């Protein structure tokens, strides 16, 4: 087994040559941790303590041979303490460190006795624990987490991937719900990124990774939940942090923010402000062939868009401690995003050898998105047995003012003679209102069992009034074929019950959630001067069972089995039938007939020595939602050469996945974390009345290497690779994609400040390429964003860092708010 671990470590370090370590000066302390029979204790937690008062000096993790080393130790008297799962904590005899350092005799650890002894059995929690329904990362058990932030710890967690923009995915699936102390954050991915980067890792006790959530959580979402549990303390005072950052690629970006928190005996006040300026260039290429009325046609399109946005977010809140175990809180979360997205497209049209015409399209697209979300909440511990009651009432309003103009000219194949031109514009004001209320109750039972139950109701209304005008003889004329007024209403009522209990080596959790959904969608257009209303009303009830079992085979091996049924409802914009034009031959649209997708998720997990975690999963999805390329007809001209990207339901999808996660300290100055996922996907659906069956195997690998160069200096290299496979989005057969990121971090200002410099996508290899074939139509697509960036960032924490962070209890809106898009790209 050791040889396997060593081979894996060498594989995980494939990119270590890009960085070099620096020699350390000063006295060293080195030794080894062993068990009976002189066998090493792999990955034991080792601490260096002062002999006089046992205060902590430094911490480390022993390598696979049980060896450890501390550098730059001042001369004096010390002792060593070692801890490992299933073993009694061991202490060395006091020893003296002189100018030449010290070699500590081997420290022998003994297996923990099964009988409880009040004084000498204290096992340290492992870095990663696999439990019945979730994986738990114990942040305090990670030496490398000291002085970092919550995002850095999350990135090192098993099955988690954070891309260049801070988007978080789990086991290869995006759309993860982020929670803090069991409460949804109700934030966009950008806001979550800023929050986690500004939160010191020292405030976080555990990170829970829930791939198959229990019935307690909303049935919405297929990717799972990440819950950050904050440390609990009663310290009073004020703390905060400021952060600044700049980056440069083809275009530049900048961000800044401040977070404040004040706590006394009765009140906790918190607030934050974040600003982000982002400029990005996208290069999009679409090459498609088709046979139209017996004529072979080729469309070769190139589109360059310049995207610029300014994002601001303010959060204010207060918790009032009514009594020792009763708290009431209020919170306001405000955000605004202004954007401009001009683009230029050139489409060459011909038969493959001869160009008949060239279409040039210039588009301007401007918008302002705003959100106001408000929360009132109560939390109470009702008695000494631990009965708990939580109540949340939420309201959110999202508005989006979006306007665009399109100017197109058509020239002959030689790009000389003008064949025609047209100009159009559109206005799309939209409003989304969300109201929710929920109540959760926890009731402890005898024998360590627990019963949870709750109710939730939500009401959503969306109103999108799209007007499309065409310029005719100097006058704007309403285009009735393209204009549309869409109103959508939704009500979801839910109830759940969940039971859990520990039976010796077996932990059991079972639950059931019921959700009743009523929807009403009215699409009003004015074709042929007559108002036309298309209604889509329905009501349905669904049950969502969940179960989780964990069995401790022996001290080194644990098995887990989980199951859950989930639902993912369409984003509100995906239901809007309005069509967006890239040019007259390429457009995108929503689908008012889009149905929610339902999935059944199974997973078996094996944990070896709380170190090597392997999981095998299967998901069957009915009516999977994705944006598929289909033939389209221009309503005004009747031209059948156009294509449309439209959200559709794939009849069924099957996903098999094997995941392996290995966090490993390789040497005293080098640690690695590697995740490998092997996937096999199958899809069946109908596109343009043709049966489509696609399947593929795929591979995803990510390795992160961290190097300690000096006391306050660390460096990092991260590499990921995605193999060719059928992409879930659009069912494109995608080609491989990879990226290498390099960075260095320096602690400044007595450890309260952090300065980072990094380069993302060093070799500019992170871009999408894929193709889709159906019914004689072939489309090849590539999309390249401004991924290669040089970034410089600074973070400074001030005040009393022991003050507990605010509760961040924005609870009722998450499932609904996640379906709201921030008005364009």
C-alpha positions in Angstrom: 0.0 0.0 0.0 2.9 2.4 0.7 4.3 1.9 -2.8 0.8 2.8 -4.2 0.7 5.9 -2.1 4.2 7.0 -3.2 3.4 6.4 -6.8 0.2 8.4 -6.5 2.1 11.2 -4.8 4.6 11.3 -7.7 1.8 11.4 -10.2 0.0 14.2 -8.3 3.2 16.2 -8.4 3.4 16.3 -12.2 3.8 20.0 -12.3 6.0 20.6 -9.3 9.0 21.4 -11.5 7.6 24.8 -12.2 8.3 25.9 -8.7 11.4 25.5 -6.5 11.8 25.4 -2.7 14.1 27.7 -0.7 16.4 26.5 1.9 15.5 27.3 5.5 18.0 28.7 8.0 18.0 28.2 11.8 17.9 25.2 14.2 15.8 22.2 13.2 13.8 19.7 15.2 13.2 16.3 13.6 11.9 12.9 14.6 9.6 10.0 13.9 6.3 8.7 15.1 5.9 4.9 15.4 3.6 2.3 16.8 4.2 -1.2 18.2 6.6 -3.2 16.0 8.4 -0.1 14.9 5.8 0.6 12.2 5.3 4.3 11.3 2.2 6.2 12.1 1.2 7.7 8.7 0.0 11.3 8.7 -0.1 11.8 12.4 -0.6 15.3 13.7 2.5 16.5 15.4 2.8 19.7 17.5 5.9 21.4 19.0 5.2 22.7 22.5 7.2 24.8 25.0 8.3 22.7 27.9 7.5 25.3 30.5 3.8 25.8 29.8 2.9 23.4 27.0 2.0 26.4 24.7 1.9 25.7 21.0 4.9 26.7 18.9 4.3 25.0 15.6 2.3 22.2 14.0 3.0 19.7 11.3 1.7 16.5 9.7 4.0 13.4 9.6 4.7 12.0 6.2 3.8 8.4 5.1 7.0 7.1 6.9 5.9 8.8 10.2 8.7 11.4 9.9 8.3 15.1 10.8 10.5 18.2 10.9 10.2 21.8 12.3 12.5 24.6 11.0 13.7 27.9 12.3 13.2 27.0 16.0 14.6 29.3 18.7 16.9 27.7 21.2 15.2 26.5 24.4 13.4 23.6 26.0 10.5 21.9 24.1 8.5 18.7 24.0 6.6 16.9 21.1 2.9 15.8 21.1 1.5 13.5 18.5 -2.2 12.6 17.8 -3.8 10.1 15.4 -7.2 8.6 14.9 -7.7 5.4 17.0 -4.6 6.1 19.1 -3.8 7.6 22.4 -2.1 11.0 22.3 1.6 10.7 23.0 4.2 13.1 24.5 7.9 13.1 24.3 10.2 13.9 27.2 11.4 17.5 27.4 14.5 18.2 25.3 16.9 21.1 24.6 17.3 22.8 21.2 20.7 24.3 20.7 22.4 26.0 17.8 22.6 22.7 15.9 18.9 21.8 16.4 17.7 18.6 18.0 17.0 15.0 16.9 14.1 13.7 19.0 14.0 9.9 19.8 11.2 8.0 18.1 7.8 8.7 19.7 5.8 5.5 20.3 1.9 5.7 20.1 -0.5 3.1 21.5 -3.9 2.1 20.3 -6.7 3.8 22.2 -8.4 1.6 24.8 -12.1 0.8 24.3 -12.9 1.7 27.9 -13.3 5.4 28.6 -10.6 7.0 30.7 -11.3 10.5 31.8 -7.7 11.7 31.6 -5.7 10.2 28.8 -7.8 9.4 25.8 -8.0 12.5 23.5 -8.0 11.7 19.8 -7.7 14.5 17.3 -10.2 14.6 14.5 -8.9 13.7 11.0 -8.9 16.2 8.2 -11.6 14.4 6.4 -14.5 12.3 7.8 -17.1 10.3 5.8 -20.4 10.2 7.6 -23.8 8.8 6.7 -25.1 11.6 4.5 -22.1 13.8 4.0 -18.4 14.3 4.0 -16.9 16.5 6.7 -13.7 18.5 6.4 -12.3 19.4 9.9 -10.6 22.8 9.2 -8.8 22.9 12.6 -7.1 19.6 11.7 -5.4 21.2 8.7 -2.1 23.0 9.5 -2.1 24.7 6.1 -5.4 26.4 6.8 -3.9 28.6 9.5 -3.9 32.3 8.3 -5.9 31.5 5.1 -9.4 32.3 4.1 -12.5 30.1 3.8 -12.2 29.9 0.0 -8.7 28.5 0.2 -9.8 25.8 2.6 -12.8 25.0 0.4 -10.6 24.6 -2.7 -8.6 21.9 -0.8 -11.7 19.9 0.1 -12.4 16.6 -1.7 -14.6 16.6 -4.9 -14.6 20.4 -4.9 -13.5 22.5 -7.9 -13.3 26.3 -8.0 -12.7 27.7 -11.5 -11.0 30.9 -12.6 -14.1 33.0 -11.8 -14.7 31.5 -8.4 -17.6 29.3 -9.5 -17.8 26.2 -7.3 -18.7 22.7 -8.5 -18.9 19.4 -6.7 -18.2 16.1 -8.4 -18.1 17.9 -11.7 -21.6 19.4 -11.3 -22.2 23.2 -11.0 -25.1 25.0 -9.3 -24.0 24.0 -5.8 -26.0 25.6 -3.0 -23.7 27.3 -0.4 -24.9 27.5 3.2 -23.5 29.0 6.4 -24.4 27.3 9.7 -27.1 25.4 7.8 -28.7 28.5 6.3 -28.6 29.3 2.5 -26.5 32.4 1.6 -29.1 33.6 -1.0 -26.2 35.1 -3.0 -25.0 34.9 -6.6 -21.8 32.9 -7.2 -19.8 36.2 -7.4 -21.1 37.3 -4.0 -20.4 33.9 -2.5 -16.8 34.1 -3.8 -16.2 37.5 -2.3 -17.8 36.4 1.0 -15.6 33.3 1.3 -12.4 35.1 0.3 -13.0 37.7 3.0 -13.8 35.1 5.7 -10.8 34.0 7.8 -10.3 30.2 7.9 -9.9 30.6 11.6 -13.7 31.4 11.8 -14.6 28.0 10.2 -14.8 24.9 12.3 -16.1 22.4 9.7 -17.1 22.2 6.0 -19.9 19.7 5.2 -20.1 18.4 1.6 -23.6 16.9 1.0 -23.8 15.2 -2.3 -27.3 13.8 -1.7 -29.1 16.2 0.7 -31.8 14.9 3.1 -35.5 15.7 3.1 -34.8 18.7 5.3 -33.4 20.7 2.3 -35.3 22.0 -0.7 -35.7 19.3 -3.3 -34.4 21.8 -5.9 -30.9 21.4 -7.3 -29.0 18.3 -8.4 -25.4 19.3 -7.6 -25.6 19.2 -3.8 -24.9 21.4 -0.8 -21.8 22.9 0.8 -22.3 24.0 4.5 -19.7 26.0 6.4 -20.1 25.6 10.1 -18.6 28.6 12.0 -16.9 28.5 15.4 -19.1 29.4 18.3 -17.7 31.8 20.9 -18.9 34.5 23.2 -16.2 37.1 22.7 -17.3 40.6 22.2 -15.8 43.4 20.1 -15.4 44.6 16.5 -13.6 43.1 13.6 -13.5 43.4 9.9 -11.5 43.0 6.7 -10.7 44.9 3.5 -9.7 43.4 0.2 -8.4 44.9 -3.1 -7.5 43.2 -6.3 -6.5 44.0 -9.9 -6.0 41.7 -12.9 -5.0 42.1 -16.5 -5.6 39.9 -19.5 -6.8 41.1 -22.9 -9.0 43.4 -20.7 -8.5 44.6 -17.1 -10.5 43.9 -14.0 -10.6 45.3 -10.4 -12.4 44.6 -7.2 -12.6 45.8 -3.6 -14.7 45.4 -0.5 -15.0 45.8 3.2 -16.7 43.6 5.8 -17.5 44.8 9.4 -18.9 42.9 12.4 -19.7 44.2 15.9 -20.9 42.0 18.8 -21.9 42.7 22.4 -24.0 40.9 25.0 -27.3 41.7 23.3 -26.7 42.7 19.7 -24.6 41.5 16.7 -24.4 44.1 13.9 -22.9 43.2 10.5 -22.4 44.8 7.2 -20.4 44.6 4.0 -19.8 46.4 0.7 -18.3 44.9 -2.4 -17.4 46.3 -5.8 -16.3 44.5 -8.9 -15.3 46.0 -12.3 -15.0 43.4 -15.0 -14.0 43.6 -18.7 -13.9 40.5 -20.8 -13.5 39.7 -24.5 -15.2 36.6 -26.0 -14.3 35.1 -29.3 -17.1 32.9 -30.6 -16.9 30.8 -33.8 -19.8 28.9 -35.4 -19.3 26.8 -38.5 -22.3 24.9 -39.8 -23.4 23.1 -42.8 -26.9 22.1 -44.0 -28.9 21.1 -47.1 -31.8 23.5 -47.7 -34.3 22.7 -50.4 -31.7 20.5 -52.1 -29.0 23.2 -51.9 -25.8 22.6 -49.8 -25.0 25.6 -47.7 -22.1 26.6 -45.4 -22.4 29.3 -42.8 -19.0 30.4 -41.3 -19.5 32.9 -38.4 -17.1 34.8 -36.2 -18.3 36.9 -33.4 -16.1 39.2 -31.1 -17.9 40.6 -28.1 -16.6 43.1 -25.5 -18.3 42.7 -22.1 -18.0 45.3 -19.5 -19.8 45.3 -16.1 -19.8 47.1 -12.8 -21.2 45.2 -9.8 -22.0 46.6 -6.4 -23.5 44.8 -3.4 -24.4 46.0 0.1 -25.5 43.9 3.0 -26.7 45.1 6.4 -28.1 43.0 9.3 -28.6 42.7 13.0 -29.1 39.8 15.4 -30.8 40.5 18.7 -30.3 38.0 21.6 -33.7 38.1 23.3 -32.5 35.5 25.9 -29.7 33.0 26.3 -31.2 30.6 23.7 -33.5 32.9 21.7 -32.4 35.1 18.8 -34.3 37.3 16.3 -32.6 38.8 13.3 -33.2 41.1 10.3 -31.2 41.4 7.1 -31.2 43.5 3.9 -29.2 42.4 0.8 -28.9 44.9 -2.0 -27.1 44.6 -5.3 -26.8 46.3 -8.7 -25.1 45.4 -12.0 -24.6 47.7 -14.9 -23.3 46.2 -18.2 -22.5 47.0 -21.8 -21.9 44.3 -24.4 -21.1 45.5 -27.9 -20.3 42.8 -30.4 -19.4 42.4 -34.1 -20.2 39.3 -36.2 -19.2 38.3 -39.7 -21.0 35.4 -41.4 -19.7 34.1 -44.7 -22.4 32.2 -46.7 -21.7 29.9 -49.6 -21.4 26.3 -50.7 -18.0 25.5 -49.2 -15.9 26.5 -52.2 -17.6 29.7 -53.2 -18.8 32.6 -51.0 -22.2 33.9 -52.2 -22.6 36.7 -49.6 -21.2 38.2 -46.4 -23.4 39.3 -43.5 -22.0 41.8 -41.1 -23.8 42.4 -37.8 -23.1 45.0 -35.1 -25.0 44.7 -31.9 -25.1 46.8 -28.7 -26.6 45.3 -25.6 -26.9 47.4 -22.4 -28.7 46.6 -19.2 -29.1 47.3 -15.5 -30.0 44.5 -13.0 -31.0 45.3 -9.4 -32.0 43.2 -6.5 -33.3 43.9 -3.0 -33.7 40.9 -0.6 -35.0 41.2 2.9 -35.2 38.6 5.7 -36.7 38.3 9.2 -35.8 35.3 11.3 -36.1 33.6 14.7 -34.0 30.8 16.3 -34.8 29.3 19.6 -33.5 26.4 21.8 -36.8 25.5 23.5 -35.5 23.3 26.4 -32.5 21.5 27.9 -33.1 18.5 25.7 -32.2 20.4 22.5 -35.5 21.1 21.0 -35.0 23.8 18.4 -37.3 26.0 16.3 -36.3 28.2 13.3 -38.6 30.6 11.5 -37.8 32.6 8.4 -39.8 35.1 6.3 -38.2 36.5 3.1 -39.0 38.9 0.3 -37.0 39.7 -2.8 -37.5 41.9 -5.9 -35.3 41.7 -9.0 -35.6 44.1 -11.9 -33.8 44.1 -15.2 -33.8 46.9 -17.8 -32.3 45.6 -21.0 -32.1 47.3 -24.3 -30.2 46.4 -27.5 -29.9 47.4 -31.1 -28.9 45.4 -34.2 -27.5 46.8 -37.4 -26.9 44.3 -40.2 -25.6 44.7 -43.8 -25.3 42.1 -46.5 -22.6 42.3 -49.2 -21.7 40.1 -52.2 -19.2 37.3 -52.0 -16.3 39.7 -52.9 -17.4 42.1 -50.1 -18.0 44.9 -52.5 -21.6 45.5 -53.6 -24.2 46.2 -51.0 -27.1 43.7 -51.2 -29.2 45.0 -48.4 -29.3 46.2 -44.8 -31.7 46.4 -41.8 -31.8 48.0 -38.4 -33.8 46.9 -35.4 -33.9 47.4 -31.6 -35.6 45.9 -28.6 -36.5 46.8 -25.0 -37.0 44.1 -22.4 -38.0 45.4 -19.0 -38.6 42.5 -16.5 -39.5 42.1 -12.9 -39.3 39.1 -10.6 -40.9 39.0 -7.1 -40.3 36.2 -4.6 -42.0 35.7 -1.3 -41.2 32.8 1.1 -41.9 31.6 4.6 -40.5 28.5 6.3 -40.5 26.8 9.7 -38.1 24.1 10.9 -38.3 22.0 14.1 -35.8 19.6 15.7 -36.9 17.1 18.3 -34.3 14.9 20.1 -35.4 11.4 20.9 -34.2 8.7 23.3 -31.0 6.8 22.5 -29.4 9.7 20.6 -32.1 9.6 17.8 -33.4 12.8 16.3 -36.6 13.8 14.5 -36.8 16.9 12.2 -39.8 18.3 10.5 -40.7 21.5 8.7 -43.0 23.5 6.3 -42.3 26.0 3.5 -44.3 28.0 1.1 -43.1 30.3 -1.8 -44.8 32.6 -4.3 -43.0 33.8 -7.4 -44.3 36.3 -10.1 -42.3 37.2 -13.2 -43.2 39.9 -15.8 -41.3 40.3 -19.0 -42.5 42.7 -21.6 -40.3 42.5 -24.8 -40.9 45.0 -27.6 -39.1 44.6 -30.9 -39.0 47.5 -33.4 -37.7 47.6 -37.0 -36.5 50.8 -38.8 -38.5 51.3 -42.0 -38.1 54.5 -44.1 -36.8 56.4 -41.2 -39.5 55.3 -38.8 -39.5 52.7 -36.0 -42.3 50.2 -36.6 -43.2 47.6 -34.0 -42.3 44.1 -35.1 -45.3 42.1 -34.1 -43.7 38.8 -35.0 -40.9 39.2 -32.4 -42.6 41.2 -29.6 -44.0 39.3 -26.6 -45.4 39.9 -23.1 -44.7 36.9 -20.8 -46.2 36.6 -17.3 -45.3 33.6 -15.1 -46.6 32.7 -11.6 -45.5 29.9 -9.4 -46.5 28.6 -5.9 -44.6 25.8 -4.2 -45.8 24.3 -0.8 -43.6 21.8 0.9 -43.4 19.7 4.1 -40.8 17.2 5.3 -39.9 14.8 8.1 -36.4 13.4 8.7 -35.2 10.7 11.2 -31.7 9.8 12.2 -30.1 7.4 14.7 -26.8 5.7 15.5 -26.9 1.9 16.0 -23.4 0.9 17.3 -21.4 0.7 14.0 -24.4 1.7 11.8 -25.8 5.2 11.3 -29.2 5.5 9.7 -30.9 8.6 8.3 -34.2 8.5 6.3 -36.5 11.3 5.2 -39.4 12.2 3.0 -40.3 15.6 1.5 -43.5 16.4 -0.3 -43.8 19.4 -2.7 -47.0 20.7 -4.3 -46.4 23.0 -7.3 -48.9 25.2 -9.2 -47.7 27.3 -12.2 -49.4 29.6 -14.6 -47.6 31.0 -17.7 -49.3 33.5 -20.1 -47.5 34.5 -23.3 -49.2 37.4 -25.0 -48.2 38.5 -28.5 -49.8 40.8 -31.1 -49.3 39.0 -34.4 -51.5 40.2 -37.3 -52.8 43.1 -35.2 -54.7 40.6 -33.0 -53.7 39.8 -29.5 -52.8 36.2 -29.0 -52.5 34.6 -25.6 -50.8 31.2 -25.0 -51.4 29.8 -21.6 -49.4 27.0 -19.8 -51.1 26.2 -16.5 -50.4 23.1 -14.5 -50.3 21.7 -11.0 -48.5 18.7 -9.7 -47.5 17.0 -6.4 -44.2 15.1 -5.9 -42.6 13.1 -3.2 -38.8 13.2 -2.6 -37.5 10.4 -0.4 -33.9 10.3 0.9 -31.8 7.8 2.8 -28.2 7.5 4.1 -26.4 4.6 5.7 -22.9 4.4 7.1 -21.2 1.3 8.4 -17.9 1.2 10.2 -16.3 -2.1 9.0 -13.1 -1.6 11.1 -10.8 1.1 12.3 -9.5 1.7 8.8 -12.5 1.2 6.5 -15.9 2.8 6.4 -18.7 2.2 3.9 -21.5 4.6 3.0 -24.7 4.4 0.9 -26.9 7.3 0.0 -30.0 7.9 -2.1 -32.1 10.9 -2.9 -34.7 12.0 -5.4 -34.3 15.6 -6.6 -35.9 18.2 -8.9 -34.5 21.1 -10.9 -37.0 23.7 -12.1 -36.3 26.0 -15.0 -34.8 29.4 -14.5 -37.5 32.0 -15.0 -35.8 33.4 -18.1 -35.6 30.0 -19.7 -39.4 29.9 -19.7 -39.7 33.2 -21.6 -40.4 32.5 -25.4 -38.7 35.7 -26.5 -36.0 35.3 -29.1 -32.5 36.9 -28.8 -30.7 37.5 -32.1 -26.9 37.0 -32.7 -27.6 37.6 -36.3 -30.6 36.9 -38.6 -29.5 33.2 -39.0 -28.6 32.5 -35.4 -30.8 33.2 -32.4 -31.6 31.9 -28.9 -35.0 31.5 -27.1 -36.7 30.3 -24.0 -39.4 27.7 -23.9 -42.7 28.2 -22.0 -43.4 24.5 -22.3 -40.1 23.5 -20.5 -40.7 20.9 -17.8 -38.7 20.5 -14.6 -36.2 17.7 -14.5 -36.3 14.9 -11.9 -33.3 12.8 -10.9 -32.7 9.7 -8.8 -29.2 9.7 -7.3 -27.3 6.8 -5.8 -23.8 6.7 -4.3 -21.6 4.2 -2.6 -18.6 5.6 -0.7 -15.5 3.9 0.8 -13.1 5.7 3.2 -9.7 4.2 4.0 -7.9 5.5 7.1 -9.8 8.8 6.9 -7.4 9.5 4.0 -8.3 7.9 0.7 -11.9 8.5 -0.2 -13.5 6.7 -3.2 -17.1 7.0 -4.4 -19.1 5.3 -7.1 -22.3 7.1 -8.2 -25.2 6.7 -10.6 -27.8 9.3 -11.5 -30.9 8.8 -13.7 -32.5 12.0 -14.9 -35.9 12.3 -16.6 -36.6 15.4 -18.8 -33.1 16.8 -18.3 -33.0 20.5 -19.3 -30.4 21.8 -21.7 -30.0 24.3 -24.5 -30.1 22.4 -27.8 -29.4 23.6 -31.3 -32.5 23.2 -33.6 -33.7 24.3 -37.0 -35.7 27.6 -37.0 -38.0 29.5 -39.4 -37.9 33.3 -39.6 -41.4 34.4 -38.8 -41.3 37.4 -41.1 -39.5 36.0 -44.2 -40.1 32.3 -43.9 -36.4 31.6 -44.3 -35.5 28.0 -43.1 -31.7 28.6 -43.0 -31.7 29.9 -39.4 -30.8 27.9 -36.3 -32.0 28.5 -32.7 -30.5 27.6 -29.4 -33.5 26.7 -27.2 -34.0 25.1 -23.8 -35.5 21.7 -24.3 -36.1 18.6 -22.2 -33.9 15.6 -23.0 -36.1 12.5 -22.6 -33.6 10.8 -20.3 -30.0 10.9 -19.2 -27.9 8.4 -17.3 -24.6 9.3 -15.5 -22.1 6.9 -13.9 -19.2 8.5 -12.0 -16.2 7.2 -10.1 -14.4 9.8 -7.8 -11.1 9.4 -5.9 -9.8 12.2 -3.6 -6.4 12.1 -2.0 -5.1 14.9 0.3 -1.4 14.1 0.9 1.5 15.7 2.6 4.6 14.6 0.5 7.4 16.3 2.4 7.7 18.9 5.2 7.5 21.7 2.5 5.3 20.1 -0.1 1.7 19.0 0.2 -0.7 18.0 -2.6 -4.4 17.4 -3.1 -5.7 15.5 -6.1 -9.2 14.6 -7.3 -9.8 12.2 -10.2 -13.3 11.6 -11.7 -14.1 9.1 -14.4 -17.6 9.6 -16.0 -19.8 7.7 -18.4 -22.9 9.5 -19.8 -25.8 8.5 -22.0 -28.5 10.7 -23.4 -31.7 10.0 -25.4 -34.0 12.7 -26.9 -35.7 14.0 -30.0 -34.5 17.1 -31.9 -36.3 18.3 -35.0 -38.4 15.1 -35.0 -35.2 13.0 -35.1 -34.2 10.5 -32.4 -30.8 11.4 -30.9 -28.8 8.9 -28.9 -25.4 10.0 -27.5 -23.0 8.4 -25.1 -19.4 8.9 -24.0 -16.8 8.2 -21.4 -15.0 11.1 -19.8 -12.2 12.0 -17.4 -11.7 15.0 -15.1 -8.5 15.4 -13.0 -7.4 18.3 -10.8 -4.2 18.4 -8.8 -3.1 21.3 -6.5 0.5 21.4 -5.2 1.3 23.7 -2.3 4.9 24.6 -1.4 6.2 26.4 1.7 9.1 28.5 0.5 9.7 30.5 3.7 7.9 31.1 7.1 5.4 33.6 5.5 5.7 32.6 1.9 3.8 29.9 0.1 3.5 29.0 -3.6 0.9 27.0 -5.4 0.4 25.3 -8.8 -2.9 23.9 -9.9 -3.6 21.9 -13.1 -6.8 20.5 -14.4 -7.7 18.4 -17.4 -11.0 17.5 -19.0 -11.0 14.8 -21.6 -13.2 14.7 -24.8 -16.8 13.7 -24.0 -20.4 14.6 -24.6 -21.1 17.9 -22.8 -24.3 18.1 -20.8 -24.9 21.6 -22.0 -26.0 21.4 -25.6 -25.1 17.8 -26.1 -22.0 18.9 -28.0 -19.2 16.4 -28.5 -16.5 18.5 -26.9 -12.7 18.2 -27.3 -10.3 18.2 -24.4 -9.6 21.3 -22.3 -6.9 22.0 -19.7 -5.4 24.8 -17.6 -2.4 25.6 -15.5 -2.5 28.2 -12.7 0.5 29.5 -10.8 0.6 31.7 -7.7 2.6 32.9 -4.7 1.4 34.3 -1.4 3.1 36.4 1.2 1.9 37.2 4.7 2.6 40.8 5.7 1.7 43.2 8.5 2.3 40.7 11.3 0.2 38.1 9.6 -3.0 40.2 9.3 -2.3 41.0 5.7 -2.0 38.7 2.7 -0.5 39.7 -0.6 -1.0 37.3 -3.6 0.2 37.2 -7.1 -1.0 34.6 -9.6 -1.3 33.8 -13.3 -4.4 31.9 -14.4 -4.5 29.7 -17.5 -0.7 30.2 -18.1 -0.7 28.5 -21.6 -4.1 29.9 -22.7 -5.6 26.4 -23.2 -8.9 26.9 -21.4 -11.5 27.2 -24.2 -14.4 25.2 -25.5 -14.5 23.3 -28.8 -17.3 21.0 -29.8 -19.7 19.8 -32.5 -23.3 18.7 -32.9 -24.7 16.6 -35.8 -28.4 16.0 -36.5 -30.6 15.4 -39.5 -28.0 16.5 -42.1 -27.1 19.6 -40.1 -23.6 19.8 -38.6 -22.5 22.6 -36.2 -19.0 23.1 -35.0 -18.5 25.7 -32.2 -15.6 27.2 -30.3 -15.7 29.7 -27.5 -12.7 31.4 -26.0 -13.0 33.8 -23.1 -10.3 36.1 -21.6 -9.1 33.3 -19.2 -5.4 34.1 -19.1 -5.0 36.8 -16.4 -2.3 38.2 -14.2 -3.8 39.0 -10.8 -2.6 40.9 -7.7 -4.7 40.9 -4.6 -4.4 42.2 -1.0 -6.5 41.3 2.0 -6.2 42.8 5.5 -8.0 41.7 8.7 -8.4 44.1 11.6 -10.0 44.3 15.0 -10.8 41.4 17.3 -10.5 38.3 15.1 -12.1 36.1 17.8 -15.5 37.7 17.5 -17.9 35.2 16.1 -19.1 36.1 12.5 -22.7 37.0 11.9 -25.2 34.2 11.4 -25.8 34.9 7.7 -29.3 33.5 8.0 -30.8 34.4 4.6 -32.8 31.3 4.5 -36.0 31.1 2.6 -35.1 32.4 -0.9 -32.2 30.2 -2.0 -34.0 27.7 -4.2 -36.0 30.5 -5.9 -33.2 33.1 -6.1 -30.9 30.7 -7.7 -33.2 30.6 -10.7 -32.8 34.4 -11.3 -30.1 35.5 -13.7 -28.3 38.8 -13.4 -29.6 40.2 -16.7 -27.3 39.0 -19.4 -23.7 38.0 -19.7 
